[in-house]
Amino acid sequence: MTRISFDTHELDLDLIHAFLSGSYWAAGIPRHTVERAITGSLCVGAYAPDEGGKDEQIGFARVITDKATFAYLADVFVLPAHRGQGVARAMLTALHDHPELQGLRRWALFTRDMQPVYAKLGWTPYPHPERLMVRDDPDIYQR
């Protein structure tokens, strides 16, 4: 049974850093940057009991938000052994339902390949991509 928690004290920073530093979107990210990102975000962790019955972290997601008008969903992942079991859906539903994230005008995210997961939860492509601009520095962690 998966347990969802917003308690940042439960987060396994070693696990989160290891996953993110090997991901396509945050390759090489320094641990101190992950720690700062978590501190400035609303984070959710997913946990499942290991063989000894102790909960271990199996998923993570964070939202950067003003808690009034806008939220940016970032760093969503589920460990490979736990994918396809609804863990991402549970984390995203918990974030969508979080009391501090109600009444937001817009949520945004970037994803290379998980559009079907997000589409099932009501996410759609941005209707006016010509209005969207970014300031991107993809090699920032390699310096």
C-alpha positions in Angstrom: 0.0 0.0 0.0 1.4 3.4 -1.0 1.4 6.2 1.5 1.5 9.8 0.4 3.0 12.5 2.7 3.8 16.2 2.6 6.2 16.0 5.5 9.6 17.1 4.2 11.3 15.5 7.2 10.4 12.1 5.7 12.1 12.9 2.4 15.1 10.8 1.5 17.5 13.5 0.2 20.0 10.9 -0.9 17.4 9.0 -3.0 16.0 12.2 -4.5 19.4 13.6 -5.4 20.6 10.3 -6.9 17.5 10.1 -9.0 17.4 13.7 -10.2 21.2 13.8 -10.9 20.7 11.0 -13.3 17.5 12.2 -14.9 17.3 13.8 -18.4 15.9 17.1 -16.9 18.4 17.6 -14.0 21.5 15.6 -15.0 24.4 16.5 -12.7 22.3 18.7 -10.3 24.3 19.3 -7.2 22.9 18.0 -3.9 22.9 21.5 -2.3 20.7 22.7 -5.3 18.2 19.8 -4.7 18.1 20.8 -1.0 17.4 24.5 -1.9 14.7 23.5 -4.4 13.0 21.3 -1.7 13.2 24.1 0.8 11.5 26.5 -1.6 8.8 24.1 -2.8 5.7 22.2 -1.6 6.9 18.6 -1.8 5.1 15.2 -1.8 6.7 11.9 -1.2 5.3 8.4 -1.9 6.3 5.6 0.5 5.8 1.8 0.5 6.9 -0.8 3.0 10.2 -2.6 2.3 10.7 -6.3 3.0 11.1 -5.5 6.7 7.9 -3.5 6.9 9.7 -0.1 7.1 8.4 2.6 4.8 10.9 3.5 2.0 10.5 6.4 -0.4 9.5 5.3 -3.9 8.3 8.6 -5.5 8.6 12.3 -5.3 7.2 15.5 -6.8 7.4 19.2 -6.0 5.4 22.3 -6.8 6.8 25.8 -7.0 3.9 28.2 -6.3 2.7 31.6 -5.0 -0.3 29.6 -3.6 -2.6 32.2 -5.1 -2.5 32.1 -8.9 0.2 29.8 -10.3 1.9 26.5 -9.7 4.8 24.8 -11.5 5.0 21.1 -11.2 8.6 19.7 -11.2 10.8 16.7 -10.5 8.1 14.1 -10.6 9.4 10.6 -10.4 8.6 7.1 -9.3 11.3 4.5 -8.9 11.3 2.0 -11.7 10.2 -1.0 -9.6 7.1 0.8 -8.5 5.9 2.3 -11.9 2.6 1.3 -13.4 1.0 1.0 -9.9 -0.7 4.4 -9.7 2.0 6.0 -7.6 2.4 9.1 -9.8 -1.3 9.5 -10.0 -1.6 9.3 -6.2 1.1 12.0 -5.8 -0.4 14.3 -8.4 -3.9 13.9 -7.1 -2.7 14.7 -3.6 -1.0 17.9 -5.0 -4.1 18.9 -7.0 -6.2 18.4 -3.8 -3.8 20.2 -1.5 -5.6 23.0 0.4 -2.9 25.5 -0.3 -3.2 24.9 -4.1 -6.9 25.5 -4.5 -8.2 28.3 -6.8 -5.0 28.6 -8.8 -5.5 30.0 -12.3 -2.8 28.0 -14.0 -0.5 25.0 -13.4 2.4 24.3 -15.7 5.0 21.6 -16.3 7.6 20.4 -18.7 7.8 16.7 -19.8 9.5 14.9 -22.6 7.5 11.6 -22.5 4.8 11.5 -19.7 2.0 13.4 -21.4 -0.4 10.4 -21.2 0.0 10.3 -17.4 -0.8 14.0 -17.0 -3.6 13.9 -19.6 -5.5 11.4 -17.5 -5.5 14.0 -14.7 -6.8 16.9 -16.8 -3.6 18.4 -18.1 -3.5 19.6 -21.7 -0.9 21.1 -24.1 -0.6 24.9 -23.7 -3.3 26.4 -26.0 -1.1 29.3 -27.1 2.5 28.1 -27.4 3.4 31.3 -29.3 2.8 33.2 -26.0 5.1 31.0 -23.9 8.8 31.9 -23.6 11.6 30.5 -21.5 15.0 31.5 -20.4 16.9 28.2 -20.5 20.4 27.3 -19.4 20.5 23.5 -19.8 24.2 23.2 -19.0 24.1 25.0 -15.7 25.0 21.9 -13.6 28.0 21.0 -15.8 29.9 24.2 -14.9 
